[in-house]
Every structure is written in structure tokens, then in C-alpha cells.
Amino acid sequence: MVELARALSNPGIERFRAYLAELRAGAAAPPPEALLTDPRYSTELSAEVRVERKLFASRWGAGEYLWNRLQPLPQEEIEANRGLWAWLSLYYFDQVCPRRSDGSRKPGQDYRHVPDFSFRTRYRHLLYGPYAVYRRHRGYAILVLSGPLHQEQRIYREITSRTDLIASRGVLEALNALYLDRSGGIPKRGAQAAIPRPGTVLRFVRVLQQLDVTYDVYGMSGDEILELLPPEFDEWRGTGGSPLLGAVAPRPAIGSERG
Amino acid sequence: MADAFFWKFRRMQPGEMNIDPIESEFFSTEALGSLADALVREAIQNSLDARSLGEPVRVRIAFSPPGAWLQGERAARYFAGLWRHLAADRSGLARLPSPEEPVGFLVVEDYGTRGLQGDPRQSEDEEIGPGGARNDFYYFWRNVGRSRKQWSELGRWGLGKTVFPAASRINSFFALTVRRDDGRRLLMGQSVLRIHKLDGARYYPYGYFGQFQDDFALPVEEAGVLGAFCHDFAIKRGDEPGLSVVIPYPDPDLKPEAILPSVVRHYFLPILAGDLVVEIAHDRRTEVLDARSVLRLAESTGWAEGPRLQSLIELARWGLDLPEARYVRLPEPPPEAAPRWAGDASVDAALAPLRAAFNDGRRVAVRVPVWVKPADGEGALASFEVFLERDDALSGAEEHFVRDGITVAGVRSGLQGGVRAIVCVRDRRLSALLGDSENPAHTEWQERSPRFKERYRHGPFTLRYVKSAPREIVRSLTRPAQGRDFHLLRHLFSLEVPTEETVATKDKRKEERIGVDGTAEAGQVETVAKDRFFQLQKLRGGFRLTGAPGAEAVPRFVEVVAAYEVRRGNPFSLYEPFDFEMDRPPIDVQTRGAQAVRRERNRVVVRIDDPGFQVTMKGFDPRRDVRVKVLRLEEAP
């Protein structure tokens, strides 16, 4: 059902935070959805934004959907209205904090659901993060925004925790060329290994930090970055095609249009 | 009237398949924001398809003022036989109005069109020969998801009309048509429910308003009835050809303030081109959206999206008014190959003259030729136009793909931010190709659509070529010029050019420094660090540690530690064996007057045998800087 999005007011946000605290304490209460429409706890937005409770196949899908839906709003409202993002988190709570097999929910830190837009945690919000990355990079973000809504992939965390990395289109192009499994639009197996192995995402970040001393890597294209990488990345390049193929399935975007 | 004209649903036969209508779901796509958008898009599209040659289409959307709402007997006569079906179990209507509630209504009329021509008695498909007339009446009233619309027409799924019942709280509508060919005036109605039960009988979802021969609905033609109908629903049509649709109990989301921007958003191009005029009557006034007024209206109404629409309209108007000679025409692609943007240097060359203008913020127009090659026919060279401008006020990119007047709302090329683009497809052959790939809501171009696949040679490539045009053109326009620009930052970083006089007075001692001024042989190395007992010199891909001349207290053992430098943090603690390992290739350690007694990870322990020792380590990545530290070891390791 299509509904008009709203913004949680300060009392609404406090109620939402209290609910998150209850979950962390082991409660199994259902989400306080009444806050979504109760004028005491939520307010109208400056423009009509219609959303529906669709199931997102990936964080990229959520980013794209929200980017489309939030178009009527002024950018400054999107970037600063934490009540809006708290409302959306509550609205999509079953996806950003799904019920586990034992009936419990693990919401994690508050900033995953109520953004504070600080430098360190702005991308940690489970909806604002995908939205912001999608808005900046669209189809090129397909790899960084892979995986289910409630789980941050290692690649997402590594890239978004460094502003120079997430700001660089070339970095995303190079990441896609190295680590994107084009048949499924997901990371290649082993690319996100927690223990550093040759050429994995963790190594990519480390080597880029080293190259940053001698090159303007964040101003380079994906091809130029790939040319700089040492041989340990060779086995990850082996899929052929242009690293500029920014996106592939799950839906036609940039890469698939290049054939 | 009550005896002769009424609503009727057909009783279903035992064993007949149960299928509920689902067509309204085709218009609930993400790209269509609202019911108002769906109604505007589909209604006007149908009108443009029914256009009489040579005339602009005029569409009038009128909201009934509360004072004109029908009540009592005046209302009841148009709903005879309908209410019990609406109220039936499982009719699919959740919030049914009361029969006593006054009947508000919304009227959508078109003029400059041909009306629903064709035999009203036709009940099944007939073969139409070349040049034969199509039975619009039959396809409008008696078909869903089936259409005989032809190659370049906007609609082709036969689903657009289903937005009319979807717009009504009772899922029902009336339509009065005046036909251009024979002047007949015909009135019918349709209600779309679900399979429902009344008094134990099962009824078919589609019911009709009209006259009946058994279960077969025929239109009402009696002049008196039609006159009363026009009067009751404030229909302006006299004998002028076209179609007037009446939507009773319109959905509350259908408001003038939703309809007006929707018309601009979806049909700005045919309005500006003079092909379409839309009138919206509400609250005893009429807003006219035509080529002259549309910009003024966007400026004055205070819509949230008003400024964006103004900019869009201005760009579209500029492009439409531009003489053909001022378009940059891209080179004609080879007819035998699939069209591609990648690596086409001739495109860059053709666009080069626009680069400065575009980057200075001026608008540009590009005509892009492309071949349309039907699978079973001759290929034809078509073209489309792309209008572009930079707009720093945009937070992202703004793209509008317009096929034959209708905006295909869900298509994006991945254009960079800060740019507004209109892709305008007016060529009938290319429009046909794109239309074949469209979904029922006309919001996407889908290359995997069954209607599209196999119908054209290089069809998907052609589709992608059109879709990616704004992105690729902008990419070419913003690509840096080949080679180095030695003047790029000269206003920021400048050095005085030395004169003969300044050179003559330079400190002679400096000139003796190796490799600094270029006045002496640079040699292979550059000294980068000194201590009391060693010098560290930089080599390509490595470094050299040598004993300092005259050094005292030279240690017996030292540990040389290396790591790739980083901009932030401690490079030694960030070292990982995948960077390099001192005991593995490609790292090569050579010694003279010293001995490498241990090599592991990023460390080498060196025993110094001669104060003039030399340790050379090479094989590091020359693209990364190496940081080195030398530690005295007190004891033998």
C-alpha cells in the first residue's frame, strides 16, 4: 500500500530510541508503528513523498528506490532531517532489523536507525547510507551496496568509512572491475575476506592509501587506478571487459547498457 | 430511461475459469508517482493516439463543482442496476460510497480527435486489410490488454483505458463519443469489479451500462438521453468529434493541484510543440496549458517542483525553436553494425565544437542518427535529438526521455550530476522500436520484453544506444583534452623565469650540489637521510645504506626496517607481508663490507664488518614511496 512518508518528531524519535533500547534488553515487542501516523509523534514533510512497503533485494535497490521517491523533497531536507530517516527506518523496520529465528531482533547501535549525520556514522544509517551512496554513484555503487539491508558488507564499511574513497567514482569503477561477480551483481567469493589475502578488498584499501602518497588516486579513473595496482591484484582482474562497466544486473543501469 | 438503459453484469457459466481483473496493477510502477500521474498519462496518450491529422489535440479535464453534484432521482437513473453489484460480496470495493451520497464527477474530454469509430456491434476480432479502418469502439469497450494500435502510436498495450475505472471509487465510468466519420453519438459505461456473487449466482467482473441484446451491451444513441447526460455531467461537447469520459465518485487523490503539474511533467513537449492543449476546469475557473501559457503557469503556481519544471520547459522550448542548422549532427553510424558509443572517436570530433559552450553553461543540441532495422524488413536511418544544459542548482542529474510526446518516466542513462537532459524521439520508426520495448505503464524501455525481442536486428543495442545518449554525450563534452595542459594552474603556481643577470649572481656553491640544479651529473642516487654513521640514498625501486665517511661508533649490528609510506598513520605498523617480504623476490638485498644475517617480513638485520659498508635493497614498487628506519642493535641478534 502506498503511503505518505512523514518525519518522526523529537518525541517520536525518543519513543523509537526507547523501543530500540527495549530490543537490546531482550524484549520482543512489535515495532511501534503507530508513531508513523500519530501527529503527536510524526510530522508532515515539505512535499509529498509516497512510499510502499516493498521488499528490497539489496541495499542498492533500497538506495535507488529511496532516491527516486525522495525526489520531491529539497536536498537540504533530505540531508538534515533525521526524523525523516528515523521514520523510514521504522517504516521498513522488518528489513533493517528483521526478526531472527528465535523471535528476537538485534538493532545494533541507535545510529543505524536514527542518523546523527556526523562524519563517522552518517553512512552507518541503514537507509540513509545506501541512499547517499546511490545518489552519488548510481549504477557504479552496485557492488558497494550489495547485500541485504540490515547487513553492512565489509566492502561498504571499508569504503564509506573513508571520505576520499567514497567520493571517488574511479575507486568504485576499479572495485567493480576487480570484485564484482557480473553474473549476479554480487561480490566475488573471497573478495571481502576478513583476514587480509593478496588482492582482497582490505588490501585494495591499504594499497590505495600507499599510492595516495605519490599519486592523485582519488582523482583518477578506474582504468588509471587499475594500472597502478601491483601484481597481487592480477587474479582479481581476470574477468575481462572494461572496468568502467559500472553496473550490471540486477536491473539495467549503466553497465548493462554497454553490452 | 430506467427501463431501456441500465447496468448489467453477465452471469457466469458453471466451469468457467475464474480470473479477476489485474490490469490496474500495471500502473502502480515506481516511476509513476500517483493516480493523478497515471490518469493524466493514459488519458492524454489515448487522445493523442486518436488525433485527427493536422489538428492539435485539446483535452479538457473538468472537476465538478460541489453545487453541480448529482443527487436523488437525477443521480439514480445513471446507476440503475449497479449498486447491488458494487455492494456484492467480494466485489473488490473496499470503501464504497453510499448510494445517497451526492455524485461528484470528473470529466476528461478530448477534441481534435476522431472519436471511437467502428461498428458498435462487433464482438470479435476481424481481419483488417491494408488501409482498412480500425474499430476503435470495439477495442476500447470490449478488449483489455489487446490493441490494434499501430507502430508509432503511444499506447499499444490496450491497458491505458483501464485507468478510468481505477480512478473511480466505484470502479466505473461512462464515455460519450462523437465520431468523425459518421457523426454518430454513442454512450456506454463500464464497471470493473471482481468475480462476485449475488443471490447465489456468480457474475463476471466486467459490467456495462447501455442497451442490451441478451447480455450483449450496445450504446445508447437517443438524442434526448444524450442531451440530459451532457447536461447532468456538464459535458461541453456538442457535435464536435472526440470522446468524453465521465468518472463518477473520483478518487480523492485526484485534485487540480495534482493534475496540473502532472500534465506539465509528462506532456511538456507536445504542449510546447503546439500539438496539445490541456484545459483544467476547477473551482469555476479554467487553466489553459498551451505553448504560450505553460511556462507562466509553472512560474506562478508555487508548486514544490515549479522551479525545476520551469527550467525544463525553457530547455525544451529552446530546443524545439532551434533551427536545424544549429544542431550538431553526429556522424552516421554504419548500417551493418550495432550502434555503440564506446571508442567512437568520430563522435568526440563532432562534439568538440560544443565543448566550450557546454562547459561555459550554455545549452547544446545534438542530433543523433541511428539505424532502425526490423528483423523482416529494410533498415531505415532515423535520428533523435538530445538537449543538454548544465545547472548547478541540480543536486543530481535530471533526465527526460520523451517518445513521441510522452515522457517515459523510468528511463535513466546514469548522467552525471548538475546536468539536465531531454532526449526527444520524434522519428516514427525509432518511436516504434522504443514503444515495442515499453512496459504497459510506458515508464521503462525493456530490452527483454517479449514484444521487443527478435523484432529488430540489433534491437537491444539500439535501445541502449538511445538510453545512454545523454551520459555518453556529456562524457565526451566534459572529457579533458588530450595531452598535458601546461597552463592549467599557472595562476596558482608560478615561478619567475630566471634572467641572465640572476643566473650570474647565483651562489656558486649551490651549483656544486649533485643533481639539484642540473649543472652537475645527477648520477643514480639522491641522498635522503643522514645519521652519524650512515647515509641513506634513494634508488629507483629501492634504497642504499652506506657508511658515512669518518664516522665513529659504528654499531656492529643494525636493523633496517622498511614499509610503504602512507599519508596518515604509521607506515611500519600498517605494513603487511603482501606489500613485500625482505626474504622473497622481488626484494633483492646486496651487501658490501656487511652481511645480512636475518631477513624476515619487512626487516633485515645487518652485521657491519667495515665502516665503509654498503647495503642495497631493491625490488620495491617504484609507484609507492618507501619509508626506512635504521635501528642500532646493542647485542648480536
Contacts between the chains, C-beta under 8 A, distances in Angstrom:
chain1	res1	chain2	res2	distance
A	2	B	28	7.7
A	46	B	304	7.1
A	47	B	304	4.3
A	47	B	305	7.9
A	50	B	33	6.3
A	50	B	34	6.7
A	65	B	30	6.7
A	67	B	396	7.7
A	68	B	30	5.9
A	68	B	31	7.5
A	69	B	30	7.7
A	72	B	304	5.9
A	72	B	305	6.5
A	75	B	395	4.0
A	135	B	395	7.7
A	135	B	396	6.1
A	138	B	412	7.6
A	138	B	414	5.1
A	139	B	414	5.2
A	140	B	414	8.0
A	196	B	576	5.7
A	196	B	578	6.5
A	197	B	578	7.7
A	198	B	578	5.1
A	203	B	576	7.4
A	203	B	578	5.8
A	206	B	574	6.8
A	206	B	576	6.5
A	206	B	579	8.0
A	207	B	624	7.9
A	209	B	566	4.8
A	209	B	567	6.7
A	209	B	568	7.6
A	209	B	569	7.8
A	209	B	574	7.5
A	210	B	564	4.1
A	210	B	565	6.7
A	210	B	566	5.7
A	210	B	571	7.9
A	210	B	579	7.6
A	210	B	624	4.7
A	210	B	625	7.8
A	211	B	623	6.3
A	211	B	624	6.1
A	212	B	566	7.4
A	212	B	567	5.2
A	213	B	564	8.0
A	213	B	565	4.8
A	213	B	566	6.5
A	213	B	567	5.5
A	213	B	624	7.0
A	213	B	625	5.0
A	214	B	623	6.2
A	214	B	624	6.3
A	214	B	625	5.7
A	215	B	623	7.2
A	228	B	623	5.6
A	230	B	621	5.4
A	230	B	623	7.9
A	232	B	578	5.6
A	242	B	342	7.6
A	246	B	414	7.1
A	247	B	414	7.8
A	252	B	446	7.8
A	252	B	447	7.3
A	252	B	467	8.0
A	253	B	412	7.6
A	253	B	414	6.3
A	254	B	413	7.9
A	254	B	414	4.0
A	254	B	468	7.8
A	254	B	471	7.4
A	256	B	464	7.7
A	257	B	413	7.5
A	257	B	414	7.9
A	257	B	464	4.1
A	257	B	467	5.7
A	257	B	468	4.7
A	258	B	341	7.9
A	258	B	342	6.4
A	258	B	464	7.1
A	258	B	468	7.4
A	259	B	338	7.7
A	259	B	340	7.3
A	259	B	460	7.5
A	259	B	461	6.2
A	259	B	464	6.4
